Amino acid sequence: MKTGAKIAILLVSFLFVGFVIFGSMTRVQVECEVCIEFGGRTDCRRAAGVTEDEARRTAQTMACGILAAGMDQTIACGRAIPKSIQCTAN
């Protein structure tokens, strides 16, 4: 393969990766930290999203991933009322 072709492929690759990173970062508008108490333990997780609801649900899902064991507990934890929620708009 010629040197010019290699450089062109590298340049296109870097531009694509940059576009993906920039595109995903500009969509984040809200960050939330959600603390869940489940099964006698508490865990807090932070997540970001386009909407507050999306960020809150994602943070709760992440916290429940640590606290719950098995599908039944994961569903129950996902329905639990958070101990605290703190959201900030970007």
C-alpha positions in Angstrom: 0.0 0.0 0.0 1.3 3.4 -0.9 2.3 6.0 1.8 -0.4 8.5 0.5 -3.1 5.9 0.9 -2.0 5.0 4.4 -2.0 8.7 5.4 -5.5 9.2 3.9 -6.8 6.2 5.8 -5.3 7.4 9.1 -6.7 10.9 8.5 -10.2 9.6 7.8 -10.0 7.3 10.9 -9.0 10.2 13.2 -11.7 12.4 11.8 -14.3 9.7 12.3 -13.2 9.1 15.9 -13.2 12.8 16.6 -16.7 13.2 15.1 -18.0 10.3 17.3 -16.5 11.8 20.5 -17.6 15.3 19.8 -21.1 14.2 18.8 -21.6 12.2 21.9 -20.3 14.9 24.2 -22.4 17.8 22.9 -25.6 15.9 23.5 -25.1 15.7 27.3 -27.2 18.3 28.9 -28.0 17.0 32.4 -25.9 15.2 34.9 -27.5 13.4 37.9 -26.2 11.6 41.0 -28.6 9.1 42.4 -28.3 7.3 45.7 -30.2 4.1 46.2 -30.7 2.2 49.4 -31.5 -1.5 48.7 -31.0 -4.6 50.6 -29.5 -2.8 53.6 -26.8 -1.2 51.4 -26.5 2.2 49.8 -24.7 3.1 46.5 -24.5 6.4 44.6 -23.8 6.7 40.9 -23.5 9.6 38.5 -24.8 9.6 34.9 -25.4 12.1 32.1 -28.1 12.3 29.5 -30.0 14.5 27.1 -32.9 14.8 29.6 -33.0 14.7 33.4 -35.2 11.6 33.3 -32.7 9.8 31.2 -29.8 10.7 33.4 -31.7 9.7 36.6 -32.7 6.3 35.2 -29.2 5.6 34.0 -27.7 6.5 37.4 -30.2 4.4 39.2 -29.6 1.4 36.9 -25.9 1.7 37.5 -26.4 1.8 41.3 -28.7 -1.2 41.2 -26.1 -3.1 39.2 -23.9 -2.9 42.3 -26.6 -3.5 44.9 -28.8 -6.2 43.3 -28.1 -9.8 42.6 -30.3 -11.5 40.0 -33.1 -10.3 37.8 -35.7 -10.1 40.5 -33.6 -7.9 42.8 -32.5 -5.8 39.8 -36.2 -5.1 38.9 -37.1 -4.4 42.5 -34.1 -2.0 42.9 -35.0 -0.2 39.7 -38.5 0.5 41.2 -37.1 1.7 44.5 -37.5 5.3 45.4 -34.0 6.9 45.5 -32.6 8.1 48.8 -31.3 11.3 47.1 -31.1 12.8 43.6 -29.0 15.7 42.6 -29.1 16.9 39.0 -27.3 19.8 37.3 -27.9 21.1 33.8 -24.8 21.8 31.6 
